[in-house]
Amino acid sequence: MAPKWRELADKLAAAIRQGEYSPGQPLPHIRELVEAGEGSKTTVHAAYKALEAEGLVTSSRGHGTVVRERAPLKRLGTDRYDKAKWRDGDQVAFIADRVASGRGYKRGDQTQTVTRTTAPAGAAEALGLPAGAEVYARARLVKEDGQPTHTLTSYYRPAHVEGTRIVDPNPGPAGRGGGFRVFYEIGLEPDAMREELFARMPTVEEAKTLALSAAEPVVELRRTTYATDGTPIEYAIGVHSASRFAWCYDFKLPDSAAGGEAHS
C-alpha cells in the first residue's frame, strides 16, 4: 500500500488535473485538511511537498500552496537545433523552446559569465584535450518571467572561440543565431551532437540558483556538439528544474536490417 501522504497527493493531483482547483487558486490550508480527516499535519505537509516537487503547485510564505499558473515548458528534442532556426534566423535553442510552448521571451532572459579556466575532466575528454588544458567556459542562467529555469555551461577550445562573440559576456545569445551561428561563420558548422540525460537531486548551490524546493530533483544534460568534419566544438552541461520542463523527442525508428546505420 502507498503511504497516506502519497494517497493524498494523488487525490489532490487528480483534482487539479480535473479542474477542481484552477491555476493560481490556493489549496486548502493544512489545518483544513487535517480537520476534514485527510491525515495528520505531517501527512498533509508531505503531500503538498510532493505536489510541489511534481510541478503542480508552488509554495511560499504568506501565500500558502497555490496551483501552478503555467504548464511546464516544452523542451524540444532535435527540432530545437534545426539549422534553419539559427543559421538563417535568430532562434537559439532556449528561444525555440519558448516559441514551441507558445510563450514569450526576451534575449536578456539569458545571462552569462565567460571565463578562461582549466578544463574539467569531462570537458577535456569530450573536446579531445589533454588533462589540465585550458578552455573557455561560458556559463548561462536562463529565466522565464524572472524565475530561473535552467543553467547551461559550455566549454570550448580557445583556438576556436578566441575573439568571437561566444566569449562576449553581455547578456543574451552570442549575437544573431547564437554560438552555433558563430561556428558556422568560422567554418565549423555544427552538424551532429550527442545528448545524455541524468535525473538527480540538486546540490545546495544549484537549489539556490534555480530557486528549487527542498524535494525537487533536476535533470542534468550533457551535450557534445560536432562540426561537419567530426571535430568536437562544444561540450555543455545543463541543469534543469525537473518540474519546469516537459521533454519532447520526435524521431523515426532506425532499421539496421534495411542497410541503414543504427545510432545510439
Helices and strands as residue ranges (DSSP letters): H 4-17, H 30-35, H 41-53, E 57-60, E 64-67, E 73-76, G 78-81, H 83-83, I 84-88, H 93-100, G 107-109, E 110-118, H 121-127, E 134-144, E 147-156, H 158-161, G 165-167, H 178-185, E 190-200, H 204-209, E 218-227, E 232-241, G 242-244, E 245-248, G 256-258
